[in-house]
Amino acid sequence: MYWLLSFKQVYQESPFTAVSAQRRNGLILCKANHAEFAGPGAAVGRSGDLDCHSAIALGKKWELVELGTAEETQNAYRRRIQWMYWLKKITEQKLPHGRAEALLSSFDAFFDPEAIASLPPATLAQLVGVFDGTMVQVHRHHYEALGISVPAQALPNQYWHYVELPQTHWPAPVGLELPQPNLQPNLQPATLQTAPASLSQNQAPTNPALPNQAPKNQGPQNMAQTMAQRDSLHHVFT
């Protein structure tokens, strides 16, 4: 049985939201096997990010704004796709160290380098698909070359913090009950097929012989006739 939900039921719980396009801020969406970055103006939350287990807000003046019109929503999702393509071009580099270095350099050009230096390397590694150890090494060397100290433990600070996204909660359908499966094994004995009424208790059914089929058990007389026919045919053809 399928649950049929109306459009209003699905989207009545939370509004469409986006990262503010008027501020230098962004959002790192941490998911099961990867992470995504949503820059200024990009749509976040709702059904598209239901698999997001945590989110990191970047920027001292981070803000999440509500979208009021369909045009604003369309533009926000267009911005989200543009940021996805931006990150995709970084991940197209073959060498893992190159991907990690390109990500850090791109973030430094947009955010404060001290903010990126304090981020968890494991989260940055998920953005470009490299091992945590690779990002730790590149992350430390990159900011030591810039004269920025990397903290031993990444903790929220004035540059970034964890946030909770507004999610769509699926309403439970009213008046619908799913059928419960029967998990008990079927222990009933199999039904025996009764013999036809025309057969007596001591009479066994016989199968009619096929055309041109000789009986299985031949007596001595039949065997003698068969041998005589074979000898006569052998005499004719010899």
C-alpha positions in Angstrom: 0.0 0.0 0.0 1.4 3.4 -0.9 0.9 6.6 1.1 -0.6 9.3 -1.1 0.3 12.8 0.3 -0.8 16.1 -1.2 1.6 18.8 -2.3 0.4 21.0 0.6 1.0 18.2 3.2 4.5 17.7 2.1 5.6 21.3 2.1 3.6 23.0 4.8 6.0 22.4 7.6 9.0 24.5 6.7 9.6 27.4 4.3 12.1 27.5 1.5 15.4 28.9 2.8 18.8 30.0 1.3 22.1 31.3 2.5 22.1 35.1 2.5 23.4 36.5 -0.7 24.3 39.9 0.9 27.0 38.5 3.2 30.3 36.7 2.9 29.1 33.5 4.3 28.5 29.9 3.4 27.3 26.5 4.6 29.1 23.1 4.6 26.5 20.3 4.5 27.9 17.1 6.0 26.3 14.0 4.7 26.9 10.2 5.0 29.8 9.8 2.5 30.5 13.3 1.3 30.0 17.0 2.0 28.6 19.8 -0.1 29.2 23.6 0.0 26.4 26.1 -0.4 27.7 29.6 -1.0 25.8 33.0 -0.8 22.4 32.8 -2.4 22.2 29.0 -2.6 19.1 27.2 -1.4 19.5 24.8 1.5 17.3 22.6 3.7 14.0 21.0 2.8 13.8 17.6 1.0 17.0 18.1 -0.9 19.1 17.9 2.3 17.2 15.3 4.3 20.4 13.2 4.4 22.4 16.0 6.0 23.4 14.9 9.5 25.3 18.2 10.5 26.0 21.6 9.0 28.8 24.1 9.5 28.1 27.8 9.0 31.1 29.8 7.7 31.4 33.6 8.3 31.2 36.0 11.2 27.8 37.3 10.1 26.2 34.1 8.8 22.5 34.3 8.0 19.8 32.0 6.6 16.9 33.8 4.9 13.4 32.7 3.9 12.3 32.8 0.2 9.0 34.4 -0.4 8.3 34.0 -4.1 8.7 31.2 -6.7 11.2 33.4 -8.6 13.4 33.7 -5.5 13.2 30.0 -5.0 14.2 29.2 -8.6 17.1 31.6 -8.4 18.3 30.1 -5.1 18.3 26.6 -6.5 20.1 27.9 -9.6 22.8 29.3 -7.3 23.0 26.0 -5.5 23.8 24.2 -8.8 26.4 26.8 -9.6 28.2 26.2 -6.3 28.0 22.5 -7.0 29.7 23.0 -10.4 32.4 25.1 -8.7 33.2 22.3 -6.3 33.0 19.8 -9.1 35.8 21.5 -11.1 38.0 21.3 -8.1 37.4 17.6 -7.6 38.2 16.9 -11.3 41.9 17.2 -10.5 43.5 13.7 -10.5 46.0 14.1 -7.7 44.5 14.1 -4.1 47.0 16.7 -2.9 46.1 18.9 -5.8 42.4 18.7 -4.9 43.1 19.5 -1.3 45.4 22.5 -2.1 42.9 23.9 -4.7 40.0 23.8 -2.2 42.0 25.6 0.5 43.2 28.3 -1.9 39.7 28.9 -3.2 38.3 29.2 0.3 41.1 31.6 1.3 40.2 33.9 -1.6 36.6 34.1 -0.3 36.8 33.7 3.5 39.3 34.7 6.1 42.2 32.2 5.9 42.2 31.9 9.7 38.6 30.7 9.5 39.6 27.9 7.1 42.7 27.0 9.1 40.4 26.3 12.2 38.0 24.0 10.3 38.0 20.3 10.9 40.2 18.7 8.2 37.9 15.6 8.0 35.1 17.9 6.9 37.2 19.5 4.3 38.3 16.1 3.1 34.8 15.1 2.4 34.3 18.1 0.1 36.9 17.0 -2.4 37.0 13.2 -1.8 40.4 12.7 -0.2 41.5 10.7 2.8 41.5 12.5 6.2 45.2 12.0 6.5 45.9 13.6 3.2 43.8 16.7 4.1 45.5 16.9 7.5 48.9 17.0 5.9 48.0 19.5 3.1 46.0 21.6 5.6 48.9 22.0 8.0 51.6 22.7 5.4 49.3 25.2 3.6 48.7 27.4 6.6 52.1 27.0 8.1 53.5 28.5 4.8 51.1 31.4 5.3 52.3 31.9 8.9 48.9 30.8 10.4 48.9 28.4 13.3 46.6 25.4 12.9 44.8 24.5 16.2 45.4 21.0 17.5 41.6 20.5 17.9 39.0 22.0 15.6 36.4 23.7 17.8 33.7 26.2 16.9 34.8 29.8 17.1 34.0 33.3 15.8 34.6 32.1 12.2 32.4 29.1 12.1 29.8 27.1 14.2 27.4 24.2 13.9 23.8 25.0 12.9 20.6 23.0 12.5 18.8 23.2 9.2 15.0 23.5 9.0 13.8 20.1 7.6 10.6 18.9 6.2 8.8 16.5 8.5 6.7 14.0 6.6 3.2 13.9 8.2 1.8 10.6 9.2 -1.3 9.7 7.2 -4.5 9.5 9.1 -6.8 6.5 8.9 -4.4 4.3 6.9 -3.2 1.1 8.4 -0.6 -1.1 6.8 -1.4 -4.8 6.7 0.6 -6.8 9.2 2.6 -9.6 7.6 1.9 -13.2 8.8 5.2 -14.4 10.2 3.8 -17.7 11.6 5.0 -20.8 9.6 2.3 -22.8 7.9 2.2 -26.1 9.8 -1.0 -27.4 8.3 -0.6 -30.9 6.7 -0.8 -31.0 2.9 -4.2 -32.1 1.5 -4.1 -35.6 0.0 -5.6 -36.1 -3.4 -8.3 -38.9 -3.2 -8.4 -41.6 -5.8 -11.2 -41.6 -8.4 -14.4 -43.3 -7.4 -14.3 -45.7 -10.4 -11.2 -47.5 -8.9 -11.7 -50.0 -6.2 -9.5 -50.1 -3.1 -7.3 -53.0 -4.4 -7.2 -51.9 -8.1 -4.3 -49.9 -9.4 -4.6 -47.6 -12.4 -3.0 -48.9 -15.6 -1.5 -46.7 -18.3 -2.5 -47.5 -21.9 0.3 -48.7 -24.2 1.6 -46.2 -26.7 1.0 -47.0 -30.5 3.6 -49.3 -32.0 5.1 -49.9 -28.5 6.0 -53.5 -27.7 5.2 -54.9 -24.2 8.0 -54.5 -21.7 8.0 -58.2 -20.6 8.1 -60.7 -23.6 7.4 -64.3 -23.0 9.4 -67.2 -24.6 7.1 -67.6 -27.6 7.3 -63.9 -28.5 11.0 -64.0 -28.2 11.2 -67.0 -30.5 9.0 -65.3 -33.1 11.2 -62.2 -33.0 14.4 -64.2 -33.5 12.8 -66.1 -36.5 11.8 -62.8 -38.2 15.3 -61.5 -37.7 16.8 -64.6 -39.3 14.4 -64.5 -42.3 15.2 -60.8 -43.0 18.9 -61.6 -42.7 18.5 -64.4 -45.3 16.6 -62.1 -47.7 19.2 -59.3 -47.7 22.2 -61.7 -47.9 
